[in-house]
Amino acid sequence: MIVGLDHLQLAHPAKAEGLMRAFYLDQLGMKEVPKPAPLKGRGGFWARAGALECHFGVDPGFHPATKAHPAFVVDDLDALSARLAE
């Protein structure tokens, strides 16, 4: 039986890694965690916020999902909204 969530895997286009890092690390405040050495050459990055870990991976055939999305719980939605609006 499932007893928890280990991580989310989110795909992005090959040339969007910098934008993904800027949004998830700089804007949302996630902290980058090291990827295992055998996976470093594939591009992408891993990040953590509290107990949640997200793995961001390059997908050369990336097509944006129309409904799939992560949903995060934040401690101050107004402050985050203001920061993102800037």
OpenMM code with the backbone's topology and positions (N, CA, C; nanometers):
from openmm import Vec3, app, unit

residues = "MET ILE VAL GLY LEU ASP HIS LEU GLN LEU ALA HIS PRO ALA LYS ALA GLU GLY LEU MET ARG ALA PHE TYR LEU ASP GLN LEU GLY MET LYS GLU VAL PRO LYS PRO ALA PRO LEU LYS GLY ARG GLY GLY PHE TRP ALA ARG ALA GLY ALA LEU GLU CYS HIS PHE GLY VAL ASP PRO GLY PHE HIS PRO ALA THR LYS ALA HIS PRO ALA PHE VAL VAL ASP ASP LEU ASP ALA LEU SER ALA ARG LEU ALA GLU".split()
positions = [
    Vec3(0.0822, -0.1187, 0.0000),
    Vec3(0.0000, 0.0000, 0.0000),
    Vec3(0.0867, 0.1251, 0.0000),
    Vec3(0.0343, 0.2309, -0.0571),
    Vec3(0.1054, 0.3586, -0.0587),
    Vec3(0.0981, 0.4195, 0.0809),
    Vec3(0.2126, 0.4668, 0.1293),
    Vec3(0.2171, 0.5285, 0.2613),
    Vec3(0.2684, 0.6729, 0.2558),
    Vec3(0.3033, 0.7207, 0.1388),
    Vec3(0.3525, 0.8579, 0.1269),
    Vec3(0.3928, 0.8882, -0.0154),
    Vec3(0.4420, 1.0085, -0.0348),
    Vec3(0.4886, 1.0541, -0.1655),
    Vec3(0.6380, 1.0811, -0.1557),
    Vec3(0.7158, 1.0193, -0.2432),
    Vec3(0.8607, 1.0394, -0.2411),
    Vec3(0.9001, 1.1660, -0.3169),
    Vec3(0.8500, 1.1821, -0.4395),
    Vec3(0.8831, 1.3010, -0.5184),
    Vec3(0.7870, 1.3148, -0.6363),
    Vec3(0.7896, 1.4324, -0.6982),
    Vec3(0.7178, 1.4570, -0.8234),
    Vec3(0.8204, 1.4685, -0.9336),
    Vec3(0.7889, 1.4167, -1.0517),
    Vec3(0.8747, 1.4341, -1.1684),
    Vec3(0.8016, 1.5285, -1.2629),
    Vec3(0.8630, 1.6417, -1.2939),
    Vec3(0.8034, 1.7397, -1.3837),
    Vec3(0.8957, 1.7584, -1.5032),
    Vec3(0.8387, 1.7540, -1.6225),
    Vec3(0.9171, 1.7660, -1.7447),
    Vec3(0.9170, 1.9104, -1.7940),
    Vec3(1.0233, 1.9453, -1.8666),
    Vec3(1.0310, 2.0769, -1.9305),
    Vec3(1.1098, 2.0654, -2.0600),
    Vec3(1.0898, 2.1621, -2.1515),
    Vec3(1.1658, 2.1587, -2.2769),
    Vec3(1.3148, 2.1800, -2.2500),
    Vec3(1.3978, 2.1330, -2.3415),
    Vec3(1.5427, 2.1383, -2.3233),
    Vec3(1.5942, 2.2792, -2.2965),
    Vec3(1.5402, 2.3793, -2.3609),
    Vec3(1.5953, 2.5145, -2.3463),
    Vec3(1.5288, 2.5947, -2.2347),
    Vec3(1.4463, 2.5305, -2.1524),
    Vec3(1.3731, 2.6028, -2.0477),
    Vec3(1.4289, 2.5816, -1.9075),
    Vec3(1.5400, 2.5118, -1.8952),
    Vec3(1.5913, 2.4813, -1.7617),
    Vec3(1.6199, 2.6079, -1.6815),
    Vec3(1.6770, 2.7087, -1.7429),
    Vec3(1.7063, 2.8329, -1.6721),
    Vec3(1.5799, 2.9003, -1.6195),
    Vec3(1.4749, 2.9007, -1.7011),
    Vec3(1.3469, 2.9584, -1.6579),
    Vec3(1.2859, 2.8777, -1.5439),
    Vec3(1.2955, 2.7457, -1.5531),
    Vec3(1.2413, 2.6601, -1.4480),
    Vec3(1.3163, 2.6834, -1.3164),
    Vec3(1.4480, 2.6914, -1.3240),
    Vec3(1.5280, 2.7179, -1.2039),
    Vec3(1.4902, 2.8539, -1.1434),
    Vec3(1.4811, 2.9556, -1.2277),
    Vec3(1.4478, 3.0898, -1.1789),
    Vec3(1.3124, 3.0897, -1.1088),
    Vec3(1.2147, 3.0214, -1.1652),
    Vec3(1.0812, 3.0211, -1.1051),
    Vec3(1.0776, 2.9396, -0.9763),
    Vec3(1.1182, 2.8131, -0.9837),
    Vec3(1.1036, 2.7249, -0.8683),
    Vec3(1.2035, 2.7554, -0.7562),
    Vec3(1.3266, 2.7941, -0.7908),
    Vec3(1.4265, 2.8213, -0.6875),
    Vec3(1.4192, 2.9668, -0.6403),
    Vec3(1.4254, 3.0606, -0.7328),
    Vec3(1.4316, 3.2015, -0.6947),
    Vec3(1.2952, 3.2564, -0.6518),
    Vec3(1.1912, 3.2270, -0.7289),
    Vec3(1.0600, 3.2839, -0.6983),
    Vec3(0.9836, 3.2060, -0.5910),
    Vec3(0.9820, 3.0735, -0.6015),
    Vec3(0.9062, 2.9938, -0.5049),
    Vec3(0.9890, 2.9550, -0.3820),
    Vec3(1.1209, 2.9738, -0.3883),
    Vec3(1.2046, 2.9500, -0.2709),
    Vec3(1.2420, 2.8060, -0.2451),
    Vec3(1.2249, 2.7179, -0.3438),
    Vec3(1.2703, 2.5804, -0.3257),
    Vec3(1.4230, 2.5797, -0.3216),
    Vec3(1.4799, 2.4782, -0.2600),
    Vec3(1.6252, 2.4645, -0.2489),
    Vec3(1.6716, 2.3504, -0.3391),
    Vec3(1.7744, 2.3773, -0.4181),
    Vec3(1.8268, 2.2722, -0.5057),
    Vec3(1.8983, 2.1673, -0.4226),
    Vec3(1.8765, 2.0413, -0.4599),
    Vec3(1.9460, 1.9295, -0.3962),
    Vec3(2.0255, 1.8566, -0.5041),
    Vec3(2.1384, 1.7979, -0.4684),
    Vec3(2.2222, 1.7317, -0.5690),
    Vec3(2.1528, 1.6101, -0.6305),
    Vec3(2.1711, 1.5966, -0.7612),
    Vec3(2.1263, 1.4754, -0.8300),
    Vec3(2.2356, 1.3697, -0.8154),
    Vec3(2.1998, 1.2424, -0.8174),
    Vec3(2.3030, 1.1379, -0.8167),
    Vec3(2.3943, 1.1531, -0.9387),
    Vec3(2.5213, 1.1249, -0.9215),
    Vec3(2.6211, 1.1419, -1.0273),
    Vec3(2.5797, 1.0808, -1.1611),
    Vec3(2.5223, 0.9590, -1.1648),
    Vec3(2.4870, 0.9014, -1.2951),
    Vec3(2.3776, 0.9786, -1.3692),
    Vec3(2.3030, 1.0637, -1.3006),
    Vec3(2.1933, 1.1369, -1.3646),
    Vec3(2.2293, 1.2799, -1.4025),
    Vec3(2.3435, 1.3300, -1.3584),
    Vec3(2.3796, 1.4702, -1.3801),
    Vec3(2.3897, 1.5068, -1.5280),
    Vec3(2.4348, 1.4168, -1.6122),
    Vec3(2.4536, 1.4459, -1.7539),
    Vec3(2.3248, 1.4569, -1.8339),
    Vec3(2.2122, 1.4261, -1.7736),
    Vec3(2.0840, 1.4289, -1.8448),
    Vec3(2.0186, 1.5665, -1.8447),
    Vec3(2.0773, 1.6614, -1.7732),
    Vec3(2.0145, 1.7924, -1.7590),
    Vec3(1.9083, 1.7879, -1.6515),
    Vec3(1.8405, 1.8992, -1.6340),
    Vec3(1.7400, 1.9076, -1.5295),
    Vec3(1.8033, 1.9289, -1.3938),
    Vec3(1.7197, 1.9326, -1.2922),
    Vec3(1.7668, 1.9551, -1.1557),
    Vec3(1.6639, 1.9008, -1.0583),
    Vec3(1.7064, 1.8855, -0.9348),
    Vec3(1.6176, 1.8411, -0.8273),
    Vec3(1.6066, 1.9536, -0.7262),
    Vec3(1.4878, 1.9706, -0.6691),
    Vec3(1.4662, 2.0760, -0.5712),
    Vec3(1.3756, 2.0250, -0.4603),
    Vec3(1.3852, 2.0898, -0.3436),
    Vec3(1.3072, 2.0470, -0.2278),
    Vec3(1.2483, 2.1687, -0.1575),
    Vec3(1.1275, 2.1488, -0.1057),
    Vec3(1.0620, 2.2458, -0.0166),
    Vec3(1.0025, 2.1636, 0.0965),
    Vec3(1.0575, 2.1773, 0.2157),
    Vec3(1.0128, 2.0940, 0.3267),
    Vec3(1.0377, 1.9479, 0.2933),
    Vec3(0.9353, 1.8644, 0.3076),
    Vec3(0.9484, 1.7214, 0.2786),
    Vec3(0.9215, 1.6890, 0.1313),
    Vec3(0.8755, 1.7881, 0.0532),
    Vec3(0.8424, 1.7638, -0.0874),
    Vec3(0.9653, 1.7800, -0.1748),
    Vec3(0.9933, 1.6801, -0.2573),
    Vec3(1.1029, 1.6882, -0.3525),
    Vec3(1.0461, 1.6831, -0.4928),
    Vec3(1.0947, 1.7722, -0.5795),
    Vec3(1.0533, 1.7755, -0.7204),
    Vec3(1.1759, 1.7504, -0.8066),
    Vec3(1.1610, 1.6633, -0.9034),
    Vec3(1.2671, 1.6351, -0.9999),
    Vec3(1.2242, 1.6969, -1.1325),
    Vec3(1.3038, 1.7891, -1.1835),
    Vec3(1.2739, 1.8572, -1.3085),
    Vec3(1.3629, 1.7969, -1.4155),
    Vec3(1.3017, 1.7386, -1.5177),
    Vec3(1.3776, 1.6686, -1.6196),
    Vec3(1.3526, 1.7223, -1.7584),
    Vec3(1.4573, 1.7211, -1.8386),
    Vec3(1.4490, 1.7640, -1.9778),
    Vec3(1.3761, 1.6584, -2.0589),
    Vec3(1.2782, 1.7018, -2.1364),
    Vec3(1.2040, 1.6133, -2.2264),
    Vec3(1.2102, 1.6743, -2.3664),
    Vec3(1.2953, 1.6187, -2.4552),
    Vec3(1.3106, 1.6766, -2.5891),
    Vec3(1.1788, 1.6827, -2.6680),
    Vec3(1.0864, 1.5936, -2.6398),
    Vec3(0.9580, 1.5932, -2.7091),
    Vec3(0.8482, 1.6580, -2.6258),
    Vec3(0.8847, 1.7511, -2.5405),
    Vec3(0.7906, 1.8115, -2.4451),
    Vec3(0.6704, 1.8759, -2.5142),
    Vec3(0.5532, 1.8452, -2.4617),
    Vec3(0.4281, 1.9098, -2.5014),
    Vec3(0.3581, 1.9494, -2.3720),
    Vec3(0.3239, 2.0771, -2.3549),
    Vec3(0.2613, 2.1183, -2.2290),
    Vec3(0.1303, 2.0451, -2.2036),
    Vec3(0.1105, 2.0073, -2.0797),
    Vec3(-0.0158, 1.9447, -2.0400),
    Vec3(-0.1235, 2.0524, -2.0328),
    Vec3(-0.2457, 2.0145, -2.0612),
    Vec3(-0.3539, 2.1127, -2.0552),
    Vec3(-0.4195, 2.1176, -1.9178),
    Vec3(-0.4076, 2.0111, -1.8398),
    Vec3(-0.4714, 2.0097, -1.7080),
    Vec3(-0.3785, 1.9656, -1.5954),
    Vec3(-0.2774, 1.8884, -1.6242),
    Vec3(-0.1891, 1.8385, -1.5184),
    Vec3(-0.1081, 1.9541, -1.4601),
    Vec3(-0.0894, 1.9536, -1.3273),
    Vec3(-0.0134, 2.0590, -1.2610),
    Vec3(0.0190, 2.0174, -1.1181),
    Vec3(0.1277, 2.0729, -1.0631),
    Vec3(0.1510, 2.0537, -0.9201),
    Vec3(0.0692, 2.1583, -0.8443),
    Vec3(0.0307, 2.1275, -0.7235),
    Vec3(-0.0404, 2.2226, -0.6376),
    Vec3(0.0333, 2.2261, -0.5040),
    Vec3(0.0860, 2.3412, -0.4687),
    Vec3(0.1652, 2.3557, -0.3475),
    Vec3(0.0853, 2.4298, -0.2404),
    Vec3(0.1052, 2.3930, -0.1162),
    Vec3(0.0500, 2.4656, -0.0030),
    Vec3(0.1556, 2.5672, 0.0395),
    Vec3(0.1178, 2.6933, 0.0539),
    Vec3(0.2124, 2.7975, 0.0939),
    Vec3(0.1680, 2.8592, 0.2265),
    Vec3(0.2633, 2.9175, 0.2995),
    Vec3(0.2290, 2.9739, 0.4298),
    Vec3(0.1783, 3.1175, 0.4236),
    Vec3(0.2030, 3.1890, 0.3129),
    Vec3(0.1549, 3.3265, 0.2996),
    Vec3(0.1264, 3.3534, 0.1527),
    Vec3(0.0073, 3.3175, 0.1089),
    Vec3(-0.0295, 3.3290, -0.0318),
    Vec3(-0.0258, 3.4744, -0.0794),
    Vec3(-0.0675, 3.5681, 0.0027),
    Vec3(-0.0659, 3.7100, -0.0378),
    Vec3(0.0761, 3.7565, -0.0654),
    Vec3(0.1710, 3.7209, 0.0210),
    Vec3(0.3102, 3.7613, 0.0021),
    Vec3(0.3675, 3.6971, -0.1235),
    Vec3(0.3395, 3.5700, -0.1462),
    Vec3(0.3884, 3.5038, -0.2660),
    Vec3(0.3272, 3.5661, -0.3909),
    Vec3(0.1990, 3.5942, -0.3881),
    Vec3(0.1316, 3.6565, -0.5012),
    Vec3(0.1944, 3.7919, -0.5340),
    Vec3(0.2225, 3.8696, -0.4315),
    Vec3(0.2852, 4.0006, -0.4529),
    Vec3(0.4247, 3.9859, -0.5128),
    Vec3(0.5016, 3.8898, -0.4618),
    Vec3(0.6365, 3.8679, -0.5150),
    Vec3(0.6319, 3.8253, -0.6608),
    Vec3(0.5399, 3.7371, -0.6953),
    Vec3(0.5296, 3.6921, -0.8335),
    Vec3(0.4794, 3.8034, -0.9249),
    Vec3(0.3944, 3.8927, -0.8747),
    Vec3(0.3423, 4.0030, -0.9546),
    Vec3(0.4535, 4.1013, -0.9913),
    Vec3(0.5545, 4.1139, -0.9024),
    Vec3(0.6681, 4.2032, -0.9318),
    Vec3(0.7472, 4.1502, -1.0478),
] * unit.nanometer
topology = app.Topology()
chain = topology.addChain("A")
for resn in residues:
    res = topology.addResidue(resn, chain)
    for name in ("N", "CA", "C"):
        topology.addAtom(name, app.Element.getBySymbol(name[0]), res)
